Amino acid sequence: MQKVALEGEPLAASSSSYAARLGALWGYMVAWAETCADYYTAASLYDELSGLSDAELSRRGLSRDTLARDISQACDRTNG
């Protein structure tokens, strides 16, 4: 198959542009998959911890009022 450059665009530029777009798409897909994994982990942890008594949550340094937020923050990879 022969590569055809767009009008006014050298063939090498169109190839690098395609590679850049493909790389950006790959980066987006990886970030999306990591976010899905983070939310799945947070949901599983919430299911486990939400069944504990208030006293047990308190012993672990958690509050029922902020449990979902605390778990989401703990499972978020972007928080560093």
N, C-alpha and C positions, 0 to 999 in steps of 0.2 A: 504494500500500500504506500502510495506516495504522499508525503506531507506537503500541504499547500499553505503558504504564508498568507495572512490577511493582507489586504491592500495597504501598502505603505509600512508594513511591519515585517521585519526580517524573520526568516524561518526560525532562527535561534531564539529570538525574543518570544515567539508564540509558544515554543516548547517550554521555555522557562516559566512563562506565564501559566501554562497548563500545570506544570509541576508545582508552582506556588499555590495555585487553587486547590490542587489535590492535597498538598500538605496542609493547607488551612482546613479543608474538609476533614482530613484525618484527625487533626488536633481537636476540632469541634466534636467529632464522634467519641474520641477518648475522654474528653471532658464530660460529655453527656453520660457515658457509661460509668465514669467515676461518681458522678452525682447520683445516678440511679443506685449504685452500690451503697453510697453514704445513706441515702434515704431508706433503703431496705434494712441496713444495719440499725439505723435509728428506730425504725418501726418495730423490729424484733426486740430491741432492748427495751423500748417503751412497753411492749406487751408483757415482757418479763417483769419489769419493775413496777408497773401500775398495779399489779396484783398484791404487792407488799402492803403491810399496814403502815399507817402514818408514823408510828414509832420506829419501825424498821427503816423507813425512808430517812427519817431524821437521824438515825444512827449512822447512816451512810452519807450524811451531809446533804440530803436532798429534801425538797419540799414538793408535795403533791401539786401545789399551785404553779410551780415553775418547772415541773418535771419534763414536759414536752420540749420546752425551750432549752433547758439544760442538756437534754439528750441530743437535740438537733445540733447545738453548738459543739458538743463533744465529738460528734460523728462527722462534722464538716471539715473536709481536708483543706479548704481554703483559709481556715482560721490560723493555719500555721502551726 
